[in-house]
Amino acid sequence: MIWSRELILGVSLILFIALAVGGVSYYKGYKEKKLDEVAYKVYLFEKGKLKEEEVREAVRGTPYEVYFLALKGEDVADKVKDEEVRKVFLEARAYRLFKEGKKEEALKILETIKREDFNYPSAQLLKGIILESMGRVKEARAIYVSLSAEFRNTYFGKVAYARLLSLEGP
């Protein structure tokens, strides 16, 4: 017989594999399309063409949720999974606290940003500014000296040097 049991099983297996691969491919395309739609809604929100309510539900649970919340000015540091990126939002939280007059709380947050973190220079500069505003000029000066020496040819090193000069007076 031409249609043996092994042949039927082989053809069935090939068809099953083809359907599985096609299904997975379709699902990936579907998910990408849905994410593109969410990204477009966030873009329209940024341009002022969609209201918050129209976007909030669409971004929930997607990679765009944190970005959307940050656009609205919300504190998202605790929602960010990537530790490096989280440090940026922690620094932003410290800045907001400083602006609200909660300087000690801001300093505690800045202590969590370590030398090996990429935003260490900016966090240290903010720390110096906060200390200076609290009248702790000696501590601020030490930070400015360190930053201006260690990061001499960077924006943060130059700003630290300018702050240091302003402390020294004319």
C-alpha positions as CSV (number, residue, x, y, z in Angstrom):
1,M,0.0,0.0,0.0
2,I,1.3,3.4,-1.0
3,W,-0.1,5.2,2.1
4,S,1.8,3.4,4.8
5,R,1.4,4.2,8.4
6,E,5.0,5.7,8.6
7,L,4.3,7.9,5.6
8,I,1.1,9.3,7.1
9,L,2.9,9.9,10.4
10,G,5.8,11.6,8.6
11,V,3.5,13.9,6.6
12,S,1.4,14.7,9.7
13,L,4.6,15.5,11.6
14,I,5.8,17.9,8.9
15,L,2.4,19.5,8.7
16,F,2.3,20.0,12.5
17,I,5.8,21.5,12.5
18,A,4.8,23.9,9.6
19,L,1.7,24.9,11.5
20,A,3.6,25.5,14.7
21,V,6.3,27.6,13.0
22,G,3.6,29.6,11.1
23,G,1.6,30.1,14.3
24,V,4.6,31.3,16.2
25,S,5.6,33.6,13.3
26,Y,2.0,35.0,13.1
27,Y,1.9,35.6,16.9
28,K,5.2,37.5,16.9
29,G,3.9,39.7,14.0
30,Y,0.7,40.3,15.8
31,K,2.5,41.3,19.0
32,E,4.8,43.6,17.1
33,K,1.8,45.2,15.4
34,K,0.1,45.8,18.7
35,L,3.3,47.3,20.2
36,D,3.6,49.6,17.2
37,E,0.0,50.7,17.8
38,V,0.8,51.5,21.4
39,A,4.0,53.4,20.4
40,Y,1.9,55.5,18.0
41,K,-0.6,56.3,20.7
42,V,2.3,57.5,23.0
43,Y,3.7,59.5,20.1
44,L,0.3,61.2,19.6
45,F,0.0,61.9,23.3
46,E,3.5,63.5,23.2
47,K,2.2,65.7,20.4
48,G,-0.9,66.7,22.3
49,K,-3.2,64.9,20.0
50,L,-4.5,62.2,22.4
51,K,-5.6,62.6,26.0
52,E,-4.0,60.8,28.9
53,E,-7.1,58.5,29.4
54,E,-6.8,57.3,25.8
55,V,-3.3,56.2,26.3
56,R,-3.0,55.1,29.9
57,E,-4.9,51.8,29.4
58,A,-3.1,51.0,26.1
59,V,0.4,51.2,27.7
60,R,-0.4,49.2,30.8
61,G,1.9,46.2,31.0
62,T,3.8,47.2,27.8
63,P,7.4,48.4,27.5
64,Y,6.0,51.9,26.9
65,E,4.3,52.2,30.3
66,V,7.4,53.5,32.1
67,Y,8.1,56.0,29.3
68,F,4.5,57.2,29.3
69,L,4.5,57.7,33.1
70,A,7.8,59.5,32.9
71,L,6.4,61.8,30.2
72,K,3.7,62.7,32.6
73,G,6.2,63.6,35.3
74,E,5.5,60.6,37.5
75,D,8.2,59.0,39.6
76,V,9.0,55.7,37.9
77,A,12.3,54.7,39.5
78,D,10.7,51.7,41.3
79,K,9.1,50.5,38.0
80,V,12.3,50.3,36.0
81,K,13.8,46.8,36.0
82,D,17.2,47.7,34.4
83,E,19.4,48.8,37.3
84,E,21.5,51.2,35.2
85,V,18.4,53.0,33.8
86,R,16.9,53.0,37.3
87,K,19.8,55.1,38.6
88,V,18.8,57.9,36.2
89,F,15.3,58.0,37.6
90,L,16.6,57.8,41.2
91,E,18.7,60.9,40.4
92,A,15.6,62.6,39.0
93,R,13.7,61.7,42.2
94,A,16.5,63.2,44.3
95,Y,16.3,66.4,42.2
96,R,12.5,66.6,42.7
97,L,12.9,66.1,46.4
98,F,15.6,68.8,46.5
99,K,13.2,71.2,44.7
100,E,10.5,70.4,47.3
101,G,12.9,71.3,50.1
102,K,13.4,67.7,51.2
103,K,17.2,67.9,51.0
104,E,18.2,65.2,53.5
105,E,15.9,62.7,51.7
106,A,17.5,63.7,48.4
107,L,21.0,63.2,49.7
108,K,20.1,59.7,50.9
109,I,18.9,58.7,47.5
110,L,22.1,60.1,45.9
111,E,24.2,58.0,48.2
112,T,22.8,54.9,46.4
113,I,24.5,56.0,43.1
114,K,28.0,54.6,43.3
115,R,31.2,55.5,41.5
116,E,30.8,52.6,39.0
117,D,27.3,54.0,37.9
118,F,27.4,55.9,34.6
119,N,25.5,58.8,36.1
120,Y,27.8,59.2,39.1
121,P,29.3,62.5,38.0
122,S,25.9,64.2,37.6
123,A,24.6,62.7,40.8
124,Q,27.7,64.0,42.7
125,L,27.3,67.4,41.2
126,L,23.7,67.5,42.4
127,K,24.8,66.3,45.8
128,G,27.3,69.2,45.9
129,I,24.7,71.7,44.9
130,I,22.3,70.4,47.6
131,L,25.1,70.5,50.3
132,E,26.0,74.0,49.2
133,S,22.3,75.1,49.5
134,M,22.3,73.6,53.1
135,G,25.3,75.7,54.0
136,R,27.6,72.7,54.2
137,V,30.1,74.4,51.9
138,K,33.1,72.4,53.1
139,E,31.5,69.2,52.0
140,A,30.3,70.7,48.7
141,R,33.8,72.1,48.0
142,A,35.3,68.6,48.5
143,I,32.8,67.1,45.9
144,Y,33.6,69.9,43.4
145,V,37.4,69.4,43.8
146,S,37.0,65.7,43.3
147,L,34.7,66.1,40.3
148,S,36.8,68.8,38.6
149,A,39.9,66.6,39.0
150,E,38.5,63.2,38.1
151,F,36.2,64.4,35.3
152,R,38.3,67.4,34.1
153,N,37.3,67.4,30.4
154,T,33.6,66.6,30.9
155,Y,30.6,68.8,31.3
156,F,30.2,67.8,34.9
157,G,33.9,68.4,35.7
158,K,33.7,71.9,34.2
159,V,30.5,72.8,36.0
160,A,32.0,71.5,39.3
161,Y,35.1,73.6,38.7
162,A,32.9,76.7,38.0
163,R,31.0,76.0,41.3
164,L,34.3,75.6,43.1
165,L,35.5,79.0,41.7
166,S,32.2,80.6,42.8
167,L,32.8,79.4,46.3
168,E,36.3,80.8,46.4
169,G,35.0,84.3,45.5
170,P,36.6,87.0,43.4
